[in-house]
Amino acid sequence: MTQTTSAHHQGGTAPPAARFDAVVRAAVGQGLLGEGGPVAGFIDTEGVRASVGALHDAFAATPEVLHTFAAKACSLVPVLRLLADCGMGCEVASPGELRLAMEAGFAASRVVLDSPAKTREEIRLALALGVAVNADSLDELRRIDALRNPGTASVLGLRVNPQVGGGSIGPMSTATDTSKFGVALRDPGAREAIVEAFRERPWLTRLHTHVGSQGCPLELIADGVARTYELAEEINATLGVRRVTSLDIGGGLPVNFADETVRPGYADYVAALTAAAPGLFSGRYSLVTEFGRSLLAKNGFIGARVEYTKVAGGRRIALTHAGAQTATRTVLMPDAWPLRIGAFGPDGTPKTVPSLAQDIAGPCCFAGDVVAYGRELPELAEDDVIVLYDTGAYYFSTPWAYNSLPRPAVYGFRAVAGPEDGSGHDGPVTFTTVRDAQSLDDIAAESGLAHADALIQRDG
């Protein structure tokens, strides 16, 4: 039996992911969660493959499309290599992410570099590798003018901000009037400057846009893409030549954190784009997508041991090892990033004791390190295990180093369904290491141990 928890969400109560129950039990049984591993991340490899399959199916009728994975959503080389094996490309936003993409085995022709603050060295490297580059500003185009070798294989584009407005989470909305990203399309003179930039640069062949992700409705995302499509048509018509040949329409499919259902789906996304820009899928332009969270979130979870419980001011608190260092967004913006939580006993089986309201707090040394407030869960006790669902993207892959807490281990898993399995996983579970837990030696080295005496004043 799997307990029902109260989702910290307007939608009310929602059952957690019962399909992972056997995985939690196996992780505890194999010692991946417990005294020696108080917190860890887990990735469902077959789930990832299924999500990529759903994306490809939704775009099956599109003549030419490159689906890239936003590396920032899960910047772990084994995960990136899995996605490459599934036929994905990779979108990167820093030299570090570019290095990870190369190490993961993505062909340079299937990598796209986006960033609002690229250095000259970063641009030189991308052009040398043949990675596609989306300039974020007209000034960056001028920088590329000076650095570009005519022989480069890189596809070069320009990011525009269609200024269609924001969604319900301001920091995730990238198409507001004052967004830092792209060339603001509706600012005075901007549209004409963009057309002129394409007139002056025959090598500039792509337009890029990205309206936002979580908190952005499909209609808003589709509106931004439609305005970019219209701009491409205007550029080509004005120049009298098919200068713009491809559109990078970004990513940003929001994830439903309220329950286990996947909504919206990729087919919904394609339908919204078709309604807003009917010509988008005609084949006149090749397309690039940049999905991240929607491919990984529901295919991963964080497991953590309950170290202590206490009561303060009449409120029960469970202190766990999963807090702001692994669930940073949820801790700092709980209303925008609510997570469903599962309660398991010390043996990894779902708890079935009566529920009561409890705070689920983390290990960081500040009072706000609380993942959930007053959550109705089976009463938690020392050595129990809690699970944070829908955390396969952005959570354990890029932890915060607050308090020098070690980065958690990450494991991939495959679970074989049993013949009468109603939840999806009933048979054997196998794990493989994606990232080792960070050791104390690693933390010391990362903190400058090799230069320990560098600041000591010496006389003479």
Salt bridges, closest charged atoms under 4 A:
GLU35 OE1 - ARG305 NH1 3.28
ASP44 OD2 - ARG19 NH1 3.09
GLU46 OE2 - ARG414 NE 3.31
ASP85 OD2 - ARG49 NH2 2.86
GLU91 OE1 - LYS72 NZ 3.11
GLU103 OE2 - ARG99 NE 2.69
ASP114 OD1 - HIS208 NE2 3.66
GLU121 OE1 - ARG124 NH1 3.39
ASP139 OD1 - ARG142 NH2 2.43
GLU140 OE2 - LYS118 NZ 2.86
ASP145 OD2 - ARG201 NH2 2.73
ASP177 OD1 - ARG186 NH2 2.90
GLU196 OE1 - ARG199 NE 3.06
GLU200 OE1 - ARG201 NH1 3.43
ASP223 OD1 - ARG227 NE 3.21
GLU233 OE1 - ARG284 NE 3.23
GLU234 OE1 - ARG191 NE 2.58
ASP248 OD1 - HIS208 ND1 3.26
ASP259 OD2 - ARG263 NH2 2.90
GLU260 OE2 - ARG19 NE 2.99
GLU260 OE1 - ARG340 NH2 2.92
GLU290 OE2 - HIS208 NE2 3.98
GLU307 OE1 - ARG305 NH2 2.81
GLU307 OE1 - HIS321 NE2 2.54
ASP335 OD1 - HIS8 NE2 3.30
ASP359 OD2 - ARG315 NH1 3.13
GLU379 OE2 - ARG316 NH2 3.45
ASP383 OD1 - ARG305 NH1 2.95
ASP384 OD2 - LYS351 NZ 2.58
ASP390 OD2 - LYS298 NZ 3.20
ASP390 OD1 - ARG340 NH2 2.97
GLU446 OE2 - ARG407 NH1 3.28
ASP453 OD2 - ARG458 NH2 3.78
